[in-house]
C-alpha cells in the first residue's frame, strides 16, 4: 500500500493562563496534549482524530 501521510513523534503543548492554572489547581505553566504520537495513513483509508469532546 502507498503511504500518503506519515506522522512520527508528534508533540503538542499549550501554555496555561493563570485562570486555567487556578481551575486545574496547578502551578504547571505548560499542558502536554499529545506526546509521541506516530501513525501512517494509506491511500484509500478514511481516518479521524477525536478530541476530548469526541
PDB file of N, CA, C, O and CB in Angstrom:
ATOM      1  N   UNK A   1       0.835  -1.195   0.000  1.00  0.00           N
ATOM      2  CA  UNK A   1       0.000   0.000   0.000  1.00  0.00           C
ATOM      3  C   UNK A   1       0.873   1.250   0.000  1.00  0.00           C
ATOM      4  O   UNK A   1       2.004   1.240   0.487  1.00  0.00           O
ATOM      5  CB  UNK A   1      -0.946   0.003   1.216  1.00  0.00           C
ATOM      6  N   UNK A   2       0.335   2.300  -0.544  1.00  0.00           N
ATOM      7  CA  UNK A   2       1.069   3.553  -0.654  1.00  0.00           C
ATOM      8  C   UNK A   2       0.729   4.479   0.526  1.00  0.00           C
ATOM      9  O   UNK A   2      -0.434   4.818   0.745  1.00  0.00           O
ATOM     10  CB  UNK A   2       0.749   4.248  -2.000  1.00  0.00           C
ATOM     11  N   UNK A   3       1.753   4.875   1.274  1.00  0.00           N
ATOM     12  CA  UNK A   3       1.555   5.821   2.375  1.00  0.00           C
ATOM     13  C   UNK A   3       1.353   7.222   1.804  1.00  0.00           C
ATOM     14  O   UNK A   3       2.135   7.678   0.970  1.00  0.00           O
ATOM     15  CB  UNK A   3       2.765   5.795   3.360  1.00  0.00           C
ATOM     16  N   UNK A   4       0.302   7.898   2.256  1.00  0.00           N
ATOM     17  CA  UNK A   4       0.064   9.276   1.814  1.00  0.00           C
ATOM     18  C   UNK A   4       0.306  10.277   2.941  1.00  0.00           C
ATOM     19  O   UNK A   4       0.415  11.480   2.702  1.00  0.00           O
ATOM     20  CB  UNK A   4      -1.366   9.424   1.288  1.00  0.00           C
ATOM     21  N   UNK A   5       0.389   9.769   4.171  1.00  0.00           N
ATOM     22  CA  UNK A   5       0.654  10.626   5.323  1.00  0.00           C
ATOM     23  C   UNK A   5       1.404   9.821   6.367  1.00  0.00           C
ATOM     24  O   UNK A   5       0.985   8.723   6.733  1.00  0.00           O
ATOM     25  CB  UNK A   5      -0.663  11.205   5.912  1.00  0.00           C
ATOM     26  N   UNK A   6       2.518  10.369   6.850  1.00  0.00           N
ATOM     27  CA  UNK A   6       3.298   9.725   7.902  1.00  0.00           C
ATOM     28  C   UNK A   6       3.564  10.765   8.983  1.00  0.00           C
ATOM     29  O   UNK A   6       4.095  11.840   8.702  1.00  0.00           O
ATOM     30  CB  UNK A   6       4.642   9.124   7.343  1.00  0.00           C
ATOM     31  N   UNK A   7       3.197  10.444  10.208  1.00  0.00           N
ATOM     32  CA  UNK A   7       3.438  11.317  11.357  1.00  0.00           C
ATOM     33  C   UNK A   7       4.294  10.535  12.344  1.00  0.00           C
ATOM     34  O   UNK A   7       3.961   9.403  12.694  1.00  0.00           O
ATOM     35  CB  UNK A   7       2.086  11.800  12.021  1.00  0.00           C
ATOM     36  N   UNK A   8       5.400  11.133  12.797  1.00  0.00           N
ATOM     37  CA  UNK A   8       6.288  10.455  13.742  1.00  0.00           C
ATOM     38  C   UNK A   8       6.584  11.362  14.926  1.00  0.00           C
ATOM     39  O   UNK A   8       7.012  12.504  14.760  1.00  0.00           O
ATOM     40  CB  UNK A   8       7.600  10.030  13.051  1.00  0.00           C
ATOM     41  N   UNK A   9       6.350  10.837  16.122  1.00  0.00           N
ATOM     42  CA  UNK A   9       6.685  11.503  17.381  1.00  0.00           C
ATOM     43  C   UNK A   9       6.134  12.927  17.491  1.00  0.00           C
ATOM     44  O   UNK A   9       6.854  13.846  17.880  1.00  0.00           O
ATOM     45  CB  UNK A   9       8.175  11.537  17.545  1.00  0.00           C
ATOM     46  N   UNK A  10       4.873  13.103  17.152  1.00  0.00           N
ATOM     47  CA  UNK A  10       4.220  14.406  17.242  1.00  0.00           C
ATOM     48  C   UNK A  10       4.042  14.802  18.713  1.00  0.00           C
ATOM     49  O   UNK A  10       3.625  13.986  19.534  1.00  0.00           O
ATOM     50  CB  UNK A  10       2.849  14.383  16.515  1.00  0.00           C
ATOM     51  N   UNK A  11       4.361  16.051  19.035  1.00  0.00           N
ATOM     52  CA  UNK A  11       4.202  16.591  20.386  1.00  0.00           C
ATOM     53  C   UNK A  11       3.465  17.913  20.283  1.00  0.00           C
ATOM     54  O   UNK A  11       3.800  18.739  19.435  1.00  0.00           O
ATOM     55  CB  UNK A  11       5.583  16.773  21.099  1.00  0.00           C
ATOM     56  N   UNK A  12       2.464  18.131  21.136  1.00  0.00           N
ATOM     57  CA  UNK A  12       1.729  19.391  21.179  1.00  0.00           C
ATOM     58  C   UNK A  12       1.552  19.808  22.622  1.00  0.00           C
ATOM     59  O   UNK A  12       1.054  19.039  23.445  1.00  0.00           O
ATOM     60  CB  UNK A  12       0.359  19.269  20.471  1.00  0.00           C
ATOM     61  N   UNK A  13       1.967  21.047  22.932  1.00  0.00           N
ATOM     62  CA  UNK A  13       1.817  21.589  24.277  1.00  0.00           C
ATOM     63  C   UNK A  13       1.077  22.918  24.205  1.00  0.00           C
ATOM     64  O   UNK A  13       1.069  23.579  23.167  1.00  0.00           O
ATOM     65  CB  UNK A  13       3.196  21.765  24.961  1.00  0.00           C
ATOM     66  N   UNK A  14       0.460  23.303  25.313  1.00  0.00           N
ATOM     67  CA  UNK A  14      -0.246  24.564  25.429  1.00  0.00           C
ATOM     68  C   UNK A  14       0.217  25.281  26.683  1.00  0.00           C
ATOM     69  O   UNK A  14       0.461  24.645  27.708  1.00  0.00           O
ATOM     70  CB  UNK A  14      -1.771  24.346  25.452  1.00  0.00           C
ATOM     71  N   UNK A  15       0.341  26.598  26.612  1.00  0.00           N
ATOM     72  CA  UNK A  15       0.620  27.392  27.805  1.00  0.00           C
ATOM     73  C   UNK A  15      -0.692  27.611  28.539  1.00  0.00           C
ATOM     74  O   UNK A  15      -1.704  27.965  27.934  1.00  0.00           O
ATOM     75  CB  UNK A  15       1.301  28.756  27.442  1.00  0.00           C
ATOM     76  N   UNK A  16      -0.666  27.398  29.842  1.00  0.00           N
ATOM     77  CA  UNK A  16      -1.860  27.623  30.656  1.00  0.00           C
ATOM     78  C   UNK A  16      -1.859  29.051  31.187  1.00  0.00           C
ATOM     79  O   UNK A  16      -0.841  29.547  31.671  1.00  0.00           O
ATOM     80  CB  UNK A  16      -1.931  26.608  31.824  1.00  0.00           C
ATOM     81  N   UNK A  17      -3.009  29.702  31.092  1.00  0.00           N
ATOM     82  CA  UNK A  17      -3.154  31.033  31.671  1.00  0.00           C
ATOM     83  C   UNK A  17      -3.278  30.901  33.190  1.00  0.00           C
ATOM     84  O   UNK A  17      -3.476  29.802  33.709  1.00  0.00           O
ATOM     85  CB  UNK A  17      -4.393  31.774  31.071  1.00  0.00           C
ATOM     86  N   UNK A  18      -3.163  32.003  33.884  1.00  0.00           N
ATOM     87  CA  UNK A  18      -3.331  31.991  35.349  1.00  0.00           C
ATOM     88  C   UNK A  18      -4.708  31.445  35.725  1.00  0.00           C
ATOM     89  O   UNK A  18      -4.847  30.712  36.704  1.00  0.00           O
ATOM     90  CB  UNK A  18      -3.144  33.418  35.935  1.00  0.00           C
ATOM     91  N   UNK A  19      -5.727  31.811  34.938  1.00  0.00           N
ATOM     92  CA  UNK A  19      -7.091  31.345  35.209  1.00  0.00           C
ATOM     93  C   UNK A  19      -7.186  29.827  35.037  1.00  0.00           C
ATOM     94  O   UNK A  19      -7.799  29.144  35.858  1.00  0.00           O
ATOM     95  CB  UNK A  19      -8.101  32.053  34.275  1.00  0.00           C
ATOM     96  N   UNK A  20      -6.573  29.298  33.963  1.00  0.00           N
ATOM     97  CA  UNK A  20      -6.584  27.849  33.737  1.00  0.00           C
ATOM     98  C   UNK A  20      -5.820  27.121  34.836  1.00  0.00           C
ATOM     99  O   UNK A  20      -6.234  26.047  35.271  1.00  0.00           O
ATOM    100  CB  UNK A  20      -5.980  27.512  32.366  1.00  0.00           C
ATOM    101  N   UNK A  21      -4.695  27.705  35.292  1.00  0.00           N
ATOM    102  CA  UNK A  21      -3.929  27.095  36.383  1.00  0.00           C
ATOM    103  C   UNK A  21      -4.775  27.035  37.651  1.00  0.00           C
ATOM    104  O   UNK A  21      -4.728  26.054  38.393  1.00  0.00           O
ATOM    105  CB  UNK A  21      -2.625  27.886  36.645  1.00  0.00           C
ATOM    106  N   UNK A  22      -5.537  28.080  37.889  1.00  0.00           N
ATOM    107  CA  UNK A  22      -6.388  28.113  39.084  1.00  0.00           C
ATOM    108  C   UNK A  22      -7.501  27.063  38.982  1.00  0.00           C
ATOM    109  O   UNK A  22      -7.798  26.376  39.959  1.00  0.00           O
ATOM    110  CB  UNK A  22      -6.998  29.523  39.275  1.00  0.00           C
ATOM    111  N   UNK A  23      -8.108  26.943  37.809  1.00  0.00           N
ATOM    112  CA  UNK A  23      -9.174  25.959  37.605  1.00  0.00           C
ATOM    113  C   UNK A  23      -8.649  24.539  37.807  1.00  0.00           C
ATOM    114  O   UNK A  23      -9.302  23.710  38.441  1.00  0.00           O
ATOM    115  CB  UNK A  23      -9.779  26.106  36.196  1.00  0.00           C
ATOM    116  N   UNK A  24      -7.465  24.269  37.263  1.00  0.00           N
ATOM    117  CA  UNK A  24      -6.867  22.932  37.378  1.00  0.00           C
ATOM    118  C   UNK A  24      -6.098  22.735  38.676  1.00  0.00           C
ATOM    119  O   UNK A  24      -5.578  21.650  38.934  1.00  0.00           O
ATOM    120  CB  UNK A  24      -5.947  22.680  36.211  1.00  0.00           C
ATOM    121  N   UNK A  25      -6.024  23.771  39.485  1.00  0.00           N
ATOM    122  CA  UNK A  25      -5.333  23.737  40.782  1.00  0.00           C
ATOM    123  C   UNK A  25      -3.904  23.220  40.632  1.00  0.00           C
ATOM    124  O   UNK A  25      -3.503  22.250  41.274  1.00  0.00           O
ATOM    125  CB  UNK A  25      -6.106  22.858  41.780  1.00  0.00           C
ATOM    126  N   UNK A  26      -3.140  23.904  39.753  1.00  0.00           N
ATOM    127  CA  UNK A  26      -1.766  23.511  39.482  1.00  0.00           C
ATOM    128  C   UNK A  26      -0.882  24.740  39.290  1.00  0.00           C
ATOM    129  O   UNK A  26      -1.365  25.819  38.948  1.00  0.00           O
ATOM    130  CB  UNK A  26      -1.701  22.610  38.245  1.00  0.00           C
ATOM    131  N   UNK A  27       0.410  24.561  39.514  1.00  0.00           N
ATOM    132  CA  UNK A  27       1.380  25.620  39.246  1.00  0.00           C
ATOM    133  C   UNK A  27       2.090  25.387  37.917  1.00  0.00           C
ATOM    134  O   UNK A  27       2.908  26.204  37.495  1.00  0.00           O
ATOM    135  CB  UNK A  27       2.403  25.707  40.383  1.00  0.00           C
ATOM    136  N   UNK A  28       1.778  24.269  37.258  1.00  0.00           N
ATOM    137  CA  UNK A  28       2.405  23.936  35.985  1.00  0.00           C
ATOM    138  C   UNK A  28       1.921  24.920  34.918  1.00  0.00           C
ATOM    139  O   UNK A  28       0.719  25.148  34.782  1.00  0.00           O
ATOM    140  CB  UNK A  28       2.085  22.467  35.574  1.00  0.00           C
ATOM    141  N   UNK A  29       2.858  25.504  34.162  1.00  0.00           N
ATOM    142  CA  UNK A  29       2.504  26.527  33.181  1.00  0.00           C
ATOM    143  C   UNK A  29       2.299  25.970  31.772  1.00  0.00           C
ATOM    144  O   UNK A  29       1.811  26.680  30.893  1.00  0.00           O
ATOM    145  CB  UNK A  29       3.571  27.583  33.148  1.00  0.00           C
ATOM    146  N   UNK A  30       2.668  24.707  31.550  1.00  0.00           N
ATOM    147  CA  UNK A  30       2.540  24.097  30.230  1.00  0.00           C
ATOM    148  C   UNK A  30       1.776  22.785  30.349  1.00  0.00           C
ATOM    149  O   UNK A  30       2.079  21.956  31.207  1.00  0.00           O
ATOM    150  CB  UNK A  30       3.932  23.862  29.590  1.00  0.00           C
ATOM    151  N   UNK A  31       0.790  22.603  29.489  1.00  0.00           N
ATOM    152  CA  UNK A  31      -0.020  21.376  29.457  1.00  0.00           C
ATOM    153  C   UNK A  31       0.367  20.572  28.217  1.00  0.00           C
ATOM    154  O   UNK A  31       0.391  21.113  27.112  1.00  0.00           O
ATOM    155  CB  UNK A  31      -1.561  21.706  29.452  1.00  0.00           C
ATOM    156  N   UNK A  32       0.667  19.296  28.391  1.00  0.00           N
ATOM    157  CA  UNK A  32       1.001  18.417  27.272  1.00  0.00           C
ATOM    158  C   UNK A  32      -0.295  17.782  26.775  1.00  0.00           C
ATOM    159  O   UNK A  32      -0.965  17.062  27.514  1.00  0.00           O
ATOM    160  CB  UNK A  32       2.052  17.320  27.691  1.00  0.00           C
ATOM    161  N   UNK A  33      -0.640  18.053  25.518  1.00  0.00           N
ATOM    162  CA  UNK A  33      -1.861  17.493  24.935  1.00  0.00           C
ATOM    163  C   UNK A  33      -1.567  16.180  24.213  1.00  0.00           C
ATOM    164  O   UNK A  33      -2.346  15.231  24.304  1.00  0.00           O
ATOM    165  CB  UNK A  33      -2.503  18.498  23.965  1.00  0.00           C
ATOM    166  N   UNK A  34      -0.452  16.126  23.501  1.00  0.00           N
ATOM    167  CA  UNK A  34      -0.045  14.944  22.751  1.00  0.00           C
ATOM    168  C   UNK A  34       1.447  14.764  22.958  1.00  0.00           C
ATOM    169  O   UNK A  34       2.207  15.731  22.906  1.00  0.00           O
ATOM    170  CB  UNK A  34      -0.398  15.072  21.228  1.00  0.00           C
ATOM    171  N   UNK A  35       1.869  13.527  23.193  1.00  0.00           N
ATOM    172  CA  UNK A  35       3.297  13.275  23.411  1.00  0.00           C
ATOM    173  C   UNK A  35       3.702  11.975  22.732  1.00  0.00           C
ATOM    174  O   UNK A  35       3.384  10.887  23.212  1.00  0.00           O
ATOM    175  CB  UNK A  35       3.623  13.218  24.925  1.00  0.00           C
ATOM    176  N   UNK A  36       4.400  12.094  21.621  1.00  0.00           N
ATOM    177  CA  UNK A  36       4.932  10.912  20.949  1.00  0.00           C
ATOM    178  C   UNK A  36       3.941  10.182  20.048  1.00  0.00           C
ATOM    179  O   UNK A  36       4.048   8.966  19.885  1.00  0.00           O
ATOM    180  CB  UNK A  36       5.435   9.968  21.964  1.00  0.00           C
ATOM    181  N   UNK A  37       2.993  10.883  19.468  1.00  0.00           N
ATOM    182  CA  UNK A  37       2.012  10.260  18.575  1.00  0.00           C
ATOM    183  C   UNK A  37       2.652   9.951  17.220  1.00  0.00           C
ATOM    184  O   UNK A  37       3.266  10.823  16.605  1.00  0.00           O
ATOM    185  CB  UNK A  37       0.778  11.182  18.390  1.00  0.00           C
ATOM    186  N   UNK A  38       2.507   8.719  16.763  1.00  0.00           N
ATOM    187  CA  UNK A  38       3.006   8.305  15.454  1.00  0.00           C
ATOM    188  C   UNK A  38       1.930   7.480  14.760  1.00  0.00           C
ATOM    189  O   UNK A  38       1.291   6.631  15.382  1.00  0.00           O
ATOM    190  CB  UNK A  38       4.333   7.494  15.584  1.00  0.00           C
ATOM    191  N   UNK A  39       1.733   7.736  13.460  1.00  0.00           N
ATOM    192  CA  UNK A  39       0.814   6.925  12.673  1.00  0.00           C
ATOM    193  C   UNK A  39       1.073   7.132  11.183  1.00  0.00           C
ATOM    194  O   UNK A  39       1.743   8.084  10.782  1.00  0.00           O
ATOM    195  CB  UNK A  39      -0.647   7.270  13.020  1.00  0.00           C
ATOM    196  N   UNK A  40       0.535   6.230  10.376  1.00  0.00           N
ATOM    197  CA  UNK A  40       0.599   6.326   8.923  1.00  0.00           C
ATOM    198  C   UNK A  40      -0.811   6.176   8.382  1.00  0.00           C
ATOM    199  O   UNK A  40      -1.613   5.410   8.915  1.00  0.00           O
ATOM    200  CB  UNK A  40       1.553   5.247   8.318  1.00  0.00           C
ATOM    201  N   UNK A  41      -1.109   6.916   7.317  1.00  0.00           N
ATOM    202  CA  UNK A  41      -2.377   6.770   6.613  1.00  0.00           C
ATOM    203  C   UNK A  41      -2.060   6.332   5.188  1.00  0.00           C
ATOM    204  O   UNK A  41      -1.136   6.849   4.560  1.00  0.00           O
ATOM    205  CB  UNK A  41      -3.210   8.108   6.634  1.00  0.00           C
ATOM    206  N   UNK A  42      -2.820   5.395   4.695  1.00  0.00           N
ATOM    207  CA  UNK A  42      -2.569   4.826   3.381  1.00  0.00           C
ATOM    208  C   UNK A  42      -3.661   5.236   2.393  1.00  0.00           C
ATOM    209  O   UNK A  42      -4.788   5.537   2.786  1.00  0.00           O
ATOM    210  CB  UNK A  42      -2.477   3.300   3.470  1.00  0.00           C
ATOM    211  N   UNK A  43      -3.315   5.242   1.130  1.00  0.00           N
ATOM    212  CA  UNK A  43      -4.239   5.617   0.067  1.00  0.00           C
ATOM    213  C   UNK A  43      -5.520   4.790   0.174  1.00  0.00           C
ATOM    214  O   UNK A  43      -5.474   3.563   0.272  1.00  0.00           O
ATOM    215  CB  UNK A  43      -3.582   5.427  -1.320  1.00  0.00           C
ATOM    216  N   UNK A  44      -6.660   5.476   0.154  1.00  0.00           N
ATOM    217  CA  UNK A  44      -7.955   4.802   0.215  1.00  0.00           C
ATOM    218  C   UNK A  44      -8.519   4.663   1.618  1.00  0.00           C
ATOM    219  O   UNK A  44      -9.677   4.275   1.773  1.00  0.00           O
ATOM    220  CB  UNK A  44      -7.840   3.456  -0.392  1.00  0.00           C
ATOM    221  N   UNK A  45      -7.728   4.972   2.657  1.00  0.00           N
ATOM    222  CA  UNK A  45      -8.211   4.875   4.040  1.00  0.00           C
ATOM    223  C   UNK A  45      -8.946   6.146   4.446  1.00  0.00           C
ATOM    224  O   UNK A  45      -8.689   7.235   3.931  1.00  0.00           O
ATOM    225  CB  UNK A  45      -7.041   4.611   5.007  1.00  0.00           C
ATOM    226  N   UNK A  46      -9.849   5.971   5.366  1.00  0.00           N
ATOM    227  CA  UNK A  46     -10.541   7.094   5.987  1.00  0.00           C
ATOM    228  C   UNK A  46     -10.181   7.054   7.461  1.00  0.00           C
ATOM    229  O   UNK A  46     -10.255   5.998   8.090  1.00  0.00           O
ATOM    230  CB  UNK A  46     -12.108   7.029   5.762  1.00  0.00           C
ATOM    231  N   UNK A  47      -9.788   8.209   8.025  1.00  0.00           N
ATOM    232  CA  UNK A  47      -9.384   8.232   9.428  1.00  0.00           C
ATOM    233  C   UNK A  47      -9.837   9.541  10.066  1.00  0.00           C
ATOM    234  O   UNK A  47     -10.162  10.505   9.373  1.00  0.00           O
ATOM    235  CB  UNK A  47      -7.849   8.058   9.565  1.00  0.00           C
ATOM    236  N   UNK A  48      -9.853   9.561  11.366  1.00  0.00           N
ATOM    237  CA  UNK A  48     -10.215  10.766  12.102  1.00  0.00           C
ATOM    238  C   UNK A  48      -9.529  10.777  13.460  1.00  0.00           C
ATOM    239  O   UNK A  48      -9.247   9.726  14.035  1.00  0.00           O
ATOM    240  CB  UNK A  48     -11.742  10.863  12.270  1.00  0.00           C
ATOM    241  N   UNK A  49      -9.271  11.949  13.952  1.00  0.00           N
ATOM    242  CA  UNK A  49      -8.713  12.119  15.293  1.00  0.00           C
ATOM    243  C   UNK A  49      -9.766  12.807  16.148  1.00  0.00           C
ATOM    244  O   UNK A  49     -10.263  13.876  15.792  1.00  0.00           O
ATOM    245  CB  UNK A  49      -7.373  12.944  15.264  1.00  0.00           C
ATOM    246  N   UNK A  50     -10.101  12.197  17.264  1.00  0.00           N
ATOM    247  CA  UNK A  50     -11.139  12.744  18.132  1.00  0.00           C
ATOM    248  C   UNK A  50     -10.517  13.403  19.339  1.00  0.00           C
ATOM    249  O   UNK A  50      -9.551  12.895  19.909  1.00  0.00           O
ATOM    250  CB  UNK A  50     -12.116  11.654  18.570  1.00  0.00           C
ATOM    251  N   UNK A  51     -11.070  14.533  19.727  1.00  0.00           N
ATOM    252  CA  UNK A  51     -10.604  15.246  20.903  1.00  0.00           C
ATOM    253  C   UNK A  51     -11.417  14.862  22.118  1.00  0.00           C
ATOM    254  O   UNK A  51     -12.195  13.910  22.071  1.00  0.00           O
ATOM    255  CB  UNK A  51     -10.669  16.747  20.679  1.00  0.00           C
ATOM    256  N   UNK A  52     -11.246  15.594  23.210  1.00  0.00           N
ATOM    257  CA  UNK A  52     -11.924  15.256  24.462  1.00  0.00           C
ATOM    258  C   UNK A  52     -13.461  15.369  24.389  1.00  0.00           C
ATOM    259  O   UNK A  52     -14.169  14.745  25.179  1.00  0.00           O
ATOM    260  CB  UNK A  52     -11.410  16.153  25.561  1.00  0.00           C
ATOM    261  N   UNK A  53     -13.967  16.168  23.437  1.00  0.00           N
ATOM    262  CA  UNK A  53     -15.414  16.280  23.320  1.00  0.00           C
ATOM    263  C   UNK A  53     -15.971  15.279  22.315  1.00  0.00           C
ATOM    264  O   UNK A  53     -17.171  15.270  22.040  1.00  0.00           O
ATOM    265  CB  UNK A  53     -15.802  17.694  22.916  1.00  0.00           C
ATOM    266  N   UNK A  54     -15.094  14.434  21.767  1.00  0.00           N
ATOM    267  CA  UNK A  54     -15.419  13.269  20.956  1.00  0.00           C
ATOM    268  C   UNK A  54     -16.297  13.490  19.775  1.00  0.00           C
ATOM    269  O   UNK A  54     -16.607  12.543  19.051  1.00  0.00           O
ATOM    270  CB  UNK A  54     -16.035  12.296  21.772  1.00  0.00           C
TER     271      UNK A  54
END
